[in-house]
Amino acid sequence: MNIYSGPVFDMARTQFHSIADHLDIPADERDRLLYPKRAIAVSCPVHRDDGRLAVYQGFRVQHHLTLGPTKGGTRFAPSVDIGEVAALAVWMSWKCALAGLPYGGAKGGVTVDPYSLSLRELEGLSRRYMQEMIPFVGPHTDVMAPDMGTNEQVMAWFMDTYSMYQGQTVTEIVTGKPVATGGTLGRREATGRGVAYLVERAMDRLGLPMTGATAIVQGFGNVGSVTAAALAARGAKVLGVADHTACYFDPKGLDVPALLRHAAVAGKLAGFSNELAFDPAALLEQPCDILVPAAMERVIDGATAQRLQCRVLAEGANGPTTPDADAVLQLRPEIFVIPDILCNAGGVIVSYFEWIQDLQQFFWDEAEVNDRLYRALQRAFVQVLDRAAREKVSNRTAAMAIGVAKVRDAKRVRGLFP
């Protein structure tokens, strides 16, 4: 099992064993629940524009297929390794089970800085990665989606490459595609809209109004930017935002539409303002009602958790809070935590909607997509809070216990083959 190493997988493993202890899962059942069914590593050679040949390492991890095909994003980032991809696949399993989706978790990625590639190089890498994955994926085996460093265009290249090898158009092999190629309305915005919806539900529980509430959003990619816009539309004042290039803070509130326009043109936050520049290391610790880490894993450790000054911690990213930080947050009941496997589940829920629309070739309008999304999130939110209150545990423990128990029960009923 030593191929799954590194701080991100160590965190996923620690979380799992904590939940397994809570559920009294015997030691001899745990490895089957935790460790992935399949892990693939490939080399992806690409001709660079200057004539050089570059080889990039690609990965795909399929955690379990007990409930249906696996489902998960594909990220292009310099940090990608097999341990990180495996951890993300494990978290996706619990997320899908919590949301009631007929999926196991998967994740993929390529170790590359996508911003260092030209458009032609990005297309070449995307197509080669999918070509290498064809023996291992399929609409009823493993369905890909976008993640950090990938987008609708990359998904269109994935779909086209797979379809060319099959001799027919197979739109259901990926989700997060452009609407013109079988994508669903509302998919790009789904994760951020879901975060904002759950924040509003949490604020209702706390008896706090959204109008005039203050928010900080770390990360301004697809999830963070849509979350910031959705919170602002609900009346919140966004005080701070950050991405990997810049950080801005204004106690009077930032101009979110202007930030969105700048990011749409520049592709990053850098260059928006000199006067509003702020220390990114201090952003998470500023006083606010709503804090949304929507960037990378493990950004809130134990020391940071002690200095948080928010009322609602809404985890838009996967794994932003370490187990050490969880221990601190257990002692800080004034902070309402919306755990990642619930908070950012909107993306995979609407990916599921896209998949079934493609399978049926029957498409919904955006209002129906959003209505179904909010109903699914509301069901999961109520289940988590009810279990947390009943068992007197944290929201994270309740959420993960629901997900792990569903997968465990399905494996028990199906038995072990052969």
Secondary structure, DSSP 8 states (H G I E B T S, - for coil): -TTS-SHHHHHHHHHHHHHHHHHT--HHHHHHHHS-SEEEEEEEEEE-TTS-EEEEEEEEEE---SSSSEEEEEEEETT--HHHHHHHHHHHHHHHHHHT-S-EEEEEEEES-GGGS-HHHHHHHHHHHHHHHGGG-BTTTEEEEE-TT--HHHHHHHHHHHHHHHTS--GGGBSS--GGGT--TTHHHHHHHHHHHHHHHHHHHHT--STT-EEEEE--SHHHHHHHHHHHHTT-EEEEEE-SS-EEE-TT---HHHHHHHHHHHSSSTTS-STTB--HHHHTTS--SEEEE-S-TT-B-HHHHHH---SEEE--SSS-B-HHHHHHHHT-TTSEEE-HHHHTTHHHHHHHHHHHHHHHT----HHHHHHHHHHHHHHHHHHHHHHHHHHT--HHHHHHHHHHHHHHHHHHHH----
